[in-house]
Amino acid sequence: MTRGAAGGTAGGADGFGIAGVDHVQLAAPPGSEEALRAYYVGVLGMAELTKPPVLAARGGCWFAAGDAVLHLGIEEDFRPARKAHPGIRVTGIHAFGKELQAHGAKVVWDDDLPGHSRFYSEDPVGNRLEFLEPTAMRA
């Protein structure tokens, strides 16, 4: 295997390696699917994906927009992620933030990541979400 430019592992001559992130899973409490659908589809504009029947029986929802895929799985002893979070790349971040606020979501701007505009928010069950948009080319 060889090391990629960013320090990641790329497939070598043996034909194996990391190709990308398939999805990110967050937890949610039992019975929260309708609130999740209202937020991820109605507010964020993601599409709901159909779960395979064996997995659908467990509850939860899957959503996608572009290459971003989020799985929300049901966890009986649910506690929202307060530090861990997906970083969701968006376009028109300032308008996007205003839209979330118009739907009653808290938006907390953070200027600590050079070359990006970003803010944090929460989904309806309290999971932390980061939304970001590059403002300059990365080095």
N, C-alpha and C positions, 0 to 999 in steps of 0.2 A: 504494500500500500504506500501511497505517497501523501504527503501533507499538502493541502491546498494553500492558496495565498493567504487566507484568513486564519490559518492554523487548523482548519478542519481536515477530516479524512476524506480523500477522494478515492474512487475505485482504482485499483492498480491492475496489474497484468492478470491477477486471479479473477477479476470481474466482479468484485463485491465492494461495497462501501455505502456510505450514507448518501442518499439521493435528495433528501429534503425532509421537511416536517409534514406528515400526512394530516394531522389534526391535533387540536389541543382539547383536553377534557377538563371540564369544571364540574363541581358537584352542585346539587340542588336538593331541597327538601321534598319529601313525598307530597304529591298533589299540587306542585307548582308549575306543571306543564303549560297551563293556559296563560299564566302570567309571563312565563318565558317566551311563549309564542308571540304574545302581544308586544313584548319588548324587542326581541331579536328580529322578528319579521316586521311588525308595525312601526317600530321606532328606528331601528338600525337599518332596515331595508334588506335584511338577509333573506334567503330562501330556505324553507324547511326541507330537509332531506328525508326521504322515506327510510326508516330503519328496517333491517331485515326482521321478519316476524319473531324469531327467537329472541332477538335483542329488544324489540318493541315491547315484549311482554314484561320486561324489567322496568318500563317507564322511561322517562327522560325524553329529550329531543335532540336532534342534530340540525345544524344550520350551516349555510355556506354563502359566501360572497367572494367572487373571484377565486383566488387561491386560498383564502382563509376559510377553514372549516373548524367549527366548534361543536363539541359533543357536550351536552349537559346530562349527566348521569345522576340518578336518584341515589341518595345516601341517607339511610335511616337516621344516623346520628350527625346530621348536617351541621357544619360550621362554615360560614363563608370564608373564602380565601381573602385575607386582608393584605398580605404582602405578595404572595405568588399571584401572577396575572399573565394573561396573554397580551402581547403588544400587537395592536391591530392598526395596520397602515391604512390611512384614509386620504382622500383628496378634499380640498376645500375645508381644511380643519376648523377654521374659525366659524364658518357657516354651519358646519357639522356640530360644533359645540353649542352654538345658539339653538339649533334644532333639538338637541338633547335637553337643553334647559327649558325650552318651550313645552317639552313633554314631562317636565317636573324632575328631571335628573340633575343631580349635583355634578358640577363640572369644576375641577380644581386644576388650574393651569400650572405647569412646571417648566421652567426655563433651564433646567440643569443639564440637558442633553445637547451638546453643541451640534449645530447643523440640522436641528429638528424643532418643529413646534409640536408641543404635546400637552395632553391633559389626562387626568385620571377621572374615572367615574365608577359607578357601580351598577350591576344589573339588578333586577327587582328582588333578588334573594340576597343581595349584599356582596356578591363576588366583585373583586377589584378588576377593573378593565383599564388598560392604557391605550389611548388613541394617539397616533403620531403621524406626522407628515414631514418628509425631508425638506429642508429649506435651502440646502446647499449640497454640492457633491461631496460624498464621503471620500476621505483620503485612503 
